[in-house]
């Protein structure tokens, strides 16, 4: 049976075109699988099964239909995917097929929103109640799955655990596991509960009840105790830009660009702290572009308008309208224009007004003039955070504002990740009143100073500090999360990847096209340092195709080229952060990862030729990984056993001159494989 990719119609096996819509029937292409950290939400109606046993089937359907529709909308609003409805239960996944840095938070916020929806349904006369649970953990994700056709998206223990915990939750509550708490505690308030004894689990599972979500959108960055290290020059540039704007009354756009966690928001906070210390009053208005469902395109701008008017989220329509009118009256001198301003600002402030739709040009003019009026009263810093998540319309308005603003002391200060330039390659380019501040990773010395300041001590065990410096790669947020983990979990044991850092990196990798992501996966198998030829051999691609893709990864600051290659005729690259390599590598399922290791070993053998013995230890690593992963995937590979045994002998020969114990161990393993 051939399935049409356009309309879903089933067609005879040999059909070339869909019998329903006429589209050409292409051969189905498997999108493959990945290992991902996901958050799973289970929601279940309480007591509904007993009632439905005694109810007419049509009444059961009439009850479930609005419940399913509203819950599905609440899940999708926060970027989740409904995998399946199981009678009166709902299972949703956050982080698959595409990861976000805050998937755990999204899942919890969605669950809280569902509780509110249930209260609304009860008020409408529907007698329903629910309980819910969220768990976070690693799963195998089917990238091409179509849940609307009953195809499963994720598989793993995280799914079973969510189902078990949901059944233990009290009615009208949401409970979560420890990984979810660690991932979302900066945005969600939790309280611990008694551990839950779950079927199939040896030990009781620690759980927490969700208390409430903390507001995070529209708030200015608050002071932080994290030491400010290594950004003195950028701070000076930012302050000098503000002083010039203030002195010359010349509007300016400043874009602070850098990878997640590199310190963009902290640099903005430093400017605010500096300006707060001055005797002159400076206006500071802060808006953030949310990554999901806040309801309006111009959310960041709306936050500024509401803050200027003093409108609270708890205000009703009348209170909000009065406050908006008062704010307009304070800024607009001409009484005849005030109603015009208020009606065009009202949609940004969430105020309902009568009248037809307003044209874009007229709206932009009103909003620009309102910000000009704010800046005319006192110098204004208009902060727009996370510009890479902004809608195209907001980007258009900001360019309009900078291009057409009157001579007033106004600085539009935005923060963005490099992905912004994928959508707007010419952002701020060619403008005389635009500045870009690109933040690079901290140096090893600066990262060490930051780490010492975070831990409030001068010395760490040398191996622990070296490991953190290597894995953090100069990223302040990564460093901060590792320091926090050391404080909470102690210095003993393996230095594992913090959940928040893993989520940041995974979300960044999911912005790549499938082709670029596969290139990075192949490179991660070779190691932190890799070569064009190795990646081409692993993926069985042409060298030119691989090189073009690697150059795109360089542009995205995920890898960087070496000045001189250690392999003649092959370009050498390194993955920018060790943690990026770790996350990319862990995403590859076991069977394909085994094949990639075997291909990497074959390329090294071919490249080394008569000097292959010099690479024996590296070849042992690749063949050993290939063999272990193949066995874990249920495959028997005697060819890998023979190759591994041979290179163990070579590695033993090389070790004889340096370490007899290591040589004996290599020979012993070779004998075990050959037995």
C-alpha positions in Angstrom: 0.0 0.0 0.0 1.4 3.4 -1.0 0.5 6.3 1.3 0.2 9.8 -0.3 2.4 12.2 1.6 0.2 15.1 0.6 -3.3 13.9 1.6 -2.8 10.6 3.4 -4.8 8.6 0.9 -4.0 4.9 0.6 -3.2 3.9 -2.9 -2.5 0.6 -4.7 1.2 -0.5 -4.4 2.1 0.2 -8.1 0.3 3.6 -8.3 2.5 6.5 -9.5 0.0 9.2 -8.6 -2.5 9.6 -5.8 -6.0 8.6 -6.8 -7.5 11.2 -4.4 -5.4 14.4 -5.0 -3.3 13.6 -8.0 0.1 14.2 -6.3 3.1 12.2 -7.4 3.7 9.2 -5.0 7.3 9.3 -3.8 9.1 6.5 -2.2 8.8 6.8 1.5 11.9 8.1 3.1 12.7 7.1 6.7 13.7 10.1 8.8 15.4 7.7 11.2 15.7 7.8 15.0 17.5 9.8 17.6 18.1 9.5 21.3 16.8 12.7 22.9 16.0 14.0 26.4 12.2 14.6 26.4 9.5 15.5 28.9 6.4 13.3 28.9 3.1 14.6 30.2 0.3 12.2 31.3 -3.1 13.5 32.1 -6.0 11.3 33.2 -9.6 12.0 34.0 -10.4 10.8 37.5 -13.4 8.6 38.1 -14.6 8.9 34.5 -14.2 5.2 33.6 -16.6 4.2 36.3 -19.2 6.7 35.2 -18.8 5.9 31.5 -19.5 2.2 32.2 -23.0 3.2 33.2 -23.5 5.9 30.6 -24.7 5.9 27.0 -21.8 5.8 24.4 -23.0 9.0 22.8 -23.0 10.8 26.2 -19.4 9.5 26.8 -18.3 10.9 23.4 -20.1 14.2 24.1 -18.1 14.5 27.3 -14.7 13.5 25.9 -14.8 15.6 22.8 -14.6 19.1 24.4 -12.1 17.7 26.9 -9.8 16.3 24.2 -10.1 19.4 22.1 -9.2 21.8 24.9 -6.4 19.7 26.3 -4.9 19.2 22.9 -4.9 23.0 22.4 -3.3 23.6 25.8 -0.5 21.1 25.0 0.2 22.5 21.5 0.2 26.1 22.8 3.4 25.3 24.7 5.0 23.4 21.8 4.1 19.9 22.9 2.8 17.0 20.7 -0.1 14.8 21.6 1.1 11.3 21.0 -2.1 9.6 21.8 -5.4 9.6 23.5 -6.0 6.4 25.5 -9.6 6.5 26.3 -9.8 9.3 28.9 -6.0 9.7 29.3 -3.8 11.9 27.3 0.0 11.4 26.6 2.0 14.3 25.3 5.7 14.8 24.5 7.8 17.9 24.8 11.2 17.9 23.1 10.3 15.6 20.1 10.7 15.7 17.3 12.3 19.2 17.9 13.9 20.0 21.2 13.7 23.4 23.0 15.9 24.5 25.9 12.9 24.7 28.2 10.9 21.6 27.3 10.5 20.5 31.0 9.2 23.9 31.9 6.8 23.9 28.9 5.4 20.5 29.9 4.8 21.7 33.5 3.2 25.0 32.3 1.0 23.0 29.9 -0.1 20.8 32.8 -1.0 23.8 34.9 -2.9 25.3 32.0 -4.9 22.0 31.7 -5.9 22.3 35.4 -7.2 25.8 34.6 -9.1 24.4 31.6 -10.7 21.7 33.7 -12.0 24.4 36.1 -13.4 26.2 33.1 -15.1 23.1 31.8 -16.6 22.4 35.2 -17.9 26.0 35.2 -19.5 25.2 31.9 -21.3 22.2 33.4 -19.0 19.4 32.5 -18.4 17.2 35.5 -14.7 16.3 35.1 -11.5 16.2 37.2 -8.0 15.3 36.3 -4.6 14.5 37.7 -1.3 14.7 35.9 2.4 13.9 36.0 5.5 15.1 34.1 8.8 13.1 33.8 12.0 14.0 32.0 14.6 11.6 30.7 16.2 10.0 27.7 14.1 8.3 25.0 14.4 7.0 21.5 12.5 9.4 19.2 11.1 8.4 15.8 11.8 11.6 13.8 9.3 10.8 11.0 6.5 9.5 13.2 2.9 10.7 12.5 1.0 10.5 15.7 -2.2 11.5 14.0 -2.0 8.0 12.3 -1.3 6.2 15.6 2.5 6.1 15.1 4.5 6.4 18.3 6.9 9.2 18.7 9.0 8.2 21.8 9.9 5.0 23.5 11.7 4.6 26.8 11.4 4.2 30.6 10.5 8.0 30.9 7.1 7.1 29.3 6.3 4.3 31.7 7.4 6.4 34.7 5.1 9.2 33.7 2.1 6.9 33.5 3.0 5.4 36.9 3.4 8.7 38.6 0.2 10.1 37.1 -1.8 7.4 38.9 -0.2 8.4 42.2 -1.1 12.1 41.9 -3.9 13.7 43.9 -6.9 14.9 42.0 -6.4 18.4 40.7 -2.6 18.3 41.0 0.5 17.8 38.9 3.5 15.8 40.2 7.0 15.6 38.7 10.2 13.6 39.0 13.6 14.9 40.1 15.0 15.5 36.6 12.0 17.7 35.8 12.6 19.7 39.0 16.2 20.3 38.2 15.4 21.4 34.7 12.6 23.8 35.5 13.1 25.0 39.1 14.2 28.5 37.9 10.7 29.0 36.4 8.4 26.8 38.5 7.9 26.5 42.2 7.8 22.9 43.6 7.2 21.3 47.0 8.6 17.8 47.9 6.2 14.9 48.5 6.7 11.4 49.9 8.4 9.1 47.4 6.1 7.0 45.2 6.4 3.2 45.1 5.9 2.5 41.4 5.4 -0.9 39.7 8.5 -2.1 38.1 10.8 0.2 40.2 13.2 -1.2 42.8 13.4 2.0 44.8 10.6 4.5 45.5 10.6 7.5 43.1 11.2 11.0 44.6 8.4 13.3 43.5 7.4 16.9 43.9 4.1 18.7 43.6 3.9 21.7 41.2 2.9 24.8 43.2 2.9 27.5 40.6 4.7 29.0 37.6 6.9 32.0 38.2 6.4 34.8 35.8 9.4 35.1 33.5 8.2 37.0 30.5 8.4 40.8 30.5 10.6 41.1 33.6 13.9 42.9 33.6 17.0 41.0 34.5 17.6 41.3 38.2 20.9 41.6 40.0 23.1 38.5 40.1 25.8 37.3 42.4 27.7 35.7 39.6 31.0 37.5 39.1 31.3 39.6 36.0 34.4 38.4 34.3 36.0 39.0 30.9 33.5 41.4 29.3 35.0 44.7 30.4 35.7 45.9 26.8 32.1 45.0 25.7 30.7 46.8 28.7 32.7 49.9 27.9 31.5 49.8 24.3 27.9 49.5 25.4 28.2 52.4 27.9 29.9 54.6 25.5 27.2 54.0 22.9 24.5 55.0 25.4 26.5 58.1 26.4 26.7 59.1 22.7 23.0 58.6 22.2 22.3 60.7 25.3 24.7 63.4 24.2 23.7 63.7 20.6 20.0 62.7 20.9 20.6 60.2 18.1 18.6 56.9 18.2 20.8 53.8 18.0 20.3 50.1 17.5 22.6 47.8 19.4 22.5 44.0 18.9 24.4 41.8 21.3 24.9 38.5 19.6 26.3 35.2 21.0 25.5 31.5 21.6 23.2 30.5 24.4 24.7 31.1 27.8 27.6 33.3 26.6 26.6 36.3 28.7 24.3 38.5 26.6 21.7 39.1 29.3 24.4 39.6 31.9 26.0 42.4 29.8 22.6 44.1 29.5 22.2 43.8 33.3 25.7 45.4 33.8 24.6 48.4 31.7 21.5 48.9 33.8 23.5 48.6 37.1 25.9 51.3 35.8 23.1 53.6 34.8 21.3 53.1 38.1 24.4 54.5 39.9 24.2 57.8 38.0 22.3 60.7 39.5 20.5 61.4 36.1 17.2 59.5 35.6 17.2 57.0 32.7 14.1 55.3 31.4 14.5 51.5 31.2 11.8 49.4 29.5 12.3 45.7 29.0 10.5 43.3 26.7 11.2 39.7 25.9 10.3 37.7 22.8 8.7 34.5 24.2 9.4 31.2 22.4 5.8 30.0 22.7 2.1 30.9 23.0 1.8 34.3 24.7 -0.9 35.2 22.2 0.3 38.3 20.3 2.9 39.0 17.7 4.3 42.1 19.4 4.6 40.7 22.9 7.9 42.4 23.7 6.5 45.8 22.6 3.3 45.2 24.5 5.3 44.5 27.7 6.9 48.0 27.3 3.5 49.7 26.8 2.0 47.9 29.8 5.0 48.7 32.0 4.9 52.4 31.0 1.1 52.5 31.8 1.5 50.4 35.0 -1.0 47.8 33.7 -1.0 44.6 35.6 -2.0 41.2 34.3 -4.6 41.1 37.1 -6.3 44.3 35.9 -9.6 44.1 34.3 -10.5 45.8 31.0 -11.8 49.0 32.6 -8.7 49.4 34.8 -6.3 48.7 32.0 -8.1 51.2 29.7 -8.0 53.9 32.3 -4.3 53.3 33.0 -3.5 53.4 29.3 -5.4 56.7 28.8 -3.5 58.2 31.8 -0.1 57.1 30.3 -1.0 58.6 27.0 -2.1 61.9 28.6 1.2 62.1 30.5 3.3 61.8 27.3 1.1 63.4 24.5 0.7 67.2 25.0 -2.0 67.6 22.3 -5.4 66.5 23.8 -6.8 66.0 20.3 -4.3 63.2 19.6 -4.7 61.3 22.8 -7.6 59.1 21.7 -5.8 58.3 18.4 -2.8 57.1 20.3 -4.8 55.2 22.9 -6.8 53.2 20.3 -3.6 52.2 18.4 -1.7 51.2 21.6 -4.7 49.3 23.0 -4.0 46.0 21.2 -0.5 46.0 22.6 -1.8 46.5 26.1 -4.5 43.9 25.8 -7.3 46.4 25.9 -10.4 45.9 23.8 -11.5 48.9 21.7 -14.3 49.4 19.2 -13.5 50.1 15.5 -12.1 48.4 12.5 -8.7 47.0 11.8 -5.8 49.5 11.8 -3.3 49.5 8.9 0.3 48.4 9.6 1.8 51.8 8.6 -0.5 53.7 10.9 0.1 51.3 13.8 3.9 51.5 13.3 3.7 55.3 13.2 1.7 55.5 16.5 4.0 53.1 18.3 7.1 54.9 17.1 5.8 58.2 18.2 4.8 56.8 21.6 8.4 55.6 22.2 9.7 58.9 20.9 7.6 60.7 23.5 8.9 58.4 26.2 12.5 59.1 25.2 11.8 62.9 24.9 10.9 62.9 28.7 14.2 61.2 29.6 16.8 59.0 27.9 15.2 55.7 27.1 16.8 52.2 26.9 14.3 49.9 25.1 15.6 46.3 25.7 14.3 43.5 23.5 15.6 40.1 24.7 15.7 36.9 22.6 15.3 38.7 19.3 15.9 35.4 17.5 12.4 34.3 18.6 10.7 37.5 17.3 8.1 37.4 14.6 8.9 39.0 11.3 6.5 41.8 12.0 8.3 42.8 15.2 11.6 42.8 13.4 10.1 45.0 10.7 8.8 47.4 13.4 12.2 47.7 15.1 13.9 48.5 11.8 11.2 51.1 11.1 11.8 52.6 14.6 15.5 52.9 14.1 15.2 54.3 10.5 12.5 56.8 11.2 12.7 57.9 14.9 13.0 61.6 15.6 16.2 63.0 17.2 15.6 61.7 20.7 17.9 59.9 23.2 16.6 56.4 22.4 18.7 53.2 22.3 17.1 49.9 21.2 19.2 47.2 22.9 18.5 43.7 21.6 20.0 40.3 22.4 20.0 37.5 19.9 21.6 34.2 19.0 23.3 33.7 15.7 20.2 32.0 14.3 18.7 35.5 13.9 20.9 36.0 10.8 19.6 32.8 9.2 16.2 34.7 9.0 17.6 38.2 8.6 21.0 38.1 7.0 21.1 41.8 6.7 19.9 42.6 10.2 21.3 46.1 11.2 23.7 45.9 8.3 24.3 49.1 6.4 22.7 51.3 9.1 24.9 54.2 10.3 23.1 54.1 13.7 23.5 50.4 14.3 26.2 48.5 16.4 26.7 44.8 16.8 28.6 43.4 19.8 29.5 39.8 19.2 30.4 37.9 22.4 33.0 35.1 22.2 33.7 32.4 24.8 35.8 33.4 27.8 39.5 32.4 27.9 40.6 29.5 30.1 42.0 32.0 32.6 38.8 34.0 32.7 36.7 30.8 33.1 38.9 29.7 35.9 38.4 33.1 37.7 34.7 32.8 37.1 34.6 29.3 38.6 36.6 30.3 41.6 34.2 33.2 42.2 31.2 31.0 41.9 32.5 28.4 44.3 34.0 31.2 46.6 37.3 29.4 46.9 40.6 29.7 45.2 41.5 26.1 44.7 39.8 23.0 43.2 41.3 19.6 42.6 43.4 20.0 39.5 41.6 17.2 37.6 38.1 18.5 38.5 39.0 22.1 37.4 40.6 20.9 34.2 37.5 18.8 33.3 35.2 21.7 33.9 37.3 24.2 31.9 37.4 21.8 29.0 33.7 20.9 29.0 32.5 24.4 29.6 34.5 25.8 26.7 34.5 29.3 27.9 30.6 29.5 28.2 29.7 31.3 31.5 26.3 29.6 31.9 27.8 26.2 31.4 30.5 27.0 34.0 27.8 28.3 36.4 25.8 25.1 36.0 28.8 22.9 36.6 29.7 24.9 39.7 26.1 24.6 41.0 26.2 20.9 40.4 29.5 20.6 42.4 27.9 22.5 45.3 24.7 20.4 45.3 26.1 16.9 44.6 29.7 17.2 45.9 33.0 16.6 44.1 33.0 12.8 44.2 31.8 10.8 41.2 31.6 11.5 37.5 31.1 15.0 36.3 27.8 14.5 34.5 26.2 17.0 32.1 23.7 19.3 33.9 20.2 18.9 32.6 19.9 22.7 31.8 23.0 22.7 29.7 22.0 19.5 27.8 18.6 21.1 27.0 20.3 24.3 25.7 22.7 22.4 23.4 20.0 19.9 22.2 17.7 22.8 21.3 20.5 24.5 19.4 21.3 21.4 17.4 17.6 21.0 16.5 17.8 24.3 14.6 20.0 22.6 12.1 18.7 21.0 8.9 18.8 17.2 9.0 21.8 17.2 6.6 23.9 19.5 8.8 22.8 17.6 12.0 23.9 14.3 10.4 27.3 15.9 9.5 27.8 16.9 13.1 26.7 13.5 14.4 29.3 11.9 12.0 32.0 14.3 13.2 31.2 13.6 16.8 32.0 9.9 16.3 35.5 10.8 15.1 36.1 13.0 18.2 36.4 16.6 19.2 39.0 17.0 16.3 38.0 15.6 12.9 38.8 15.8 9.2 36.7 16.2 6.1 37.7 12.8 4.7 36.6 11.0 7.8 33.1 12.7 7.8 32.8 11.9 4.1 33.7 8.3 4.6 31.3 7.8 7.6 28.4 9.3 5.7 29.4 8.0 2.3 29.1 11.5 0.8 31.2 13.5 -1.7 34.0 15.5 -0.2 32.8 18.8 -1.7 29.3 18.3 -0.3 30.8 17.6 3.1 33.1 20.6 3.0 30.2 22.9 2.1 28.2 21.6 5.0 31.1 22.0 7.4 31.6 25.6 6.3 28.0 26.2 7.2 28.6 24.7 10.7 31.6 27.0 11.0 29.4 30.0 10.2 27.0 28.9 12.9 29.9 28.7 15.4 29.4 25.0 16.1 32.8 24.0 14.7 36.0 25.9 13.8 38.7 25.2 11.2 42.3 24.4 12.2 44.9 26.7 10.7 47.1 23.7 9.7 45.8 20.2 9.1 47.6 17.2 10.5 46.4 15.1 7.5 47.7 16.1 4.1 45.0 17.0 1.6 42.2 17.0 4.3 40.8 20.0 6.1 40.9 19.7 9.9 38.2 21.0 12.2 37.3 20.9 15.8 33.9 21.0 17.5 33.7 24.3 19.4 32.6 22.9 22.7 33.3 19.5 24.1 29.7 19.5 25.4 28.3 20.0 21.9 30.3 17.0 20.8 28.9 15.0 23.8 25.3 15.9 23.1 25.6 15.2 19.4 27.2 11.9 20.0 24.6 10.8 22.5 21.8 11.5 20.1 22.9 8.7 17.7 21.1 5.4 18.3 23.3 2.4 19.1 23.2 0.5 15.8 24.0 3.4 13.5 26.6 4.6 16.0 28.3 1.2 15.8 28.4 1.5 12.0 29.8 5.0 12.2 32.6 3.9 14.5 33.5 1.0 12.2 33.6 3.4 9.2 35.8 5.9 11.1 38.2 3.0 11.9 38.3 2.0 8.2 39.1 5.6 7.2 41.9 5.8 9.7 43.4 2.5 8.4 43.2 3.7 4.9 44.7 7.1 5.7 47.5 5.7 7.9 48.6 2.9 5.6 52.1 1.7 6.6 52.0 3.8 9.8 48.8 2.2 11.0 50.5 0.8 14.1 51.0 4.4 15.3 47.2 4.7 15.5 46.6 1.3 17.1 45.1 2.8 20.3 42.7 5.0 18.4 41.6 2.1 16.2 41.1 0.0 19.4 38.8 2.7 20.7 36.7 2.8 17.5 36.5 -1.0 17.0 35.7 -1.5 20.7 32.9 1.0 20.6 31.6 -0.5 17.4 31.6 -4.0 18.9 30.0 -3.0 22.2 27.3 -1.0 20.5 26.5 -3.8 18.0 26.2 -6.3 20.8 23.9 -3.9 22.7 21.8 -3.6 19.6 21.5 -7.4 19.3 24.0 -7.8 16.4 26.8 -10.3 16.2 29.9 -9.0 14.4 32.7 -11.5 14.3 34.5 -9.2 11.7 34.7 -6.5 14.4 36.0 -9.0 16.9 38.8 -10.0 14.6 39.7 -6.4 13.8 39.7 -5.4 17.5 41.9 -8.4 18.4 44.4 -7.5 15.8 44.7 -3.9 16.9 44.9 -4.9 20.5 48.0 -6.9 19.6 49.5 -3.8 17.8 48.6 -1.6 20.8 50.3 -4.1 23.1 53.4 -4.1 20.9 53.6 -0.3 21.1 53.1 -0.3 24.9 55.8 -2.8 25.6 58.5 -0.1 25.4 56.5 2.2 27.8 54.1 0.3 30.0 54.4 -3.5 30.3 51.2 -3.7 32.4 49.2 -2.0 29.7 50.8 -4.3 27.1 49.8 -7.4 29.1 46.3 -6.1 29.4 46.0 -5.5 25.7 47.4 -9.0 24.8 45.0 -10.6 27.4 41.9 -8.9 25.8 43.1 -10.0 22.3 43.3 -13.6 23.5 39.8 -13.4 25.0 38.4 -12.2 21.7 40.2 -14.9 19.7 39.2 -17.8 22.0 
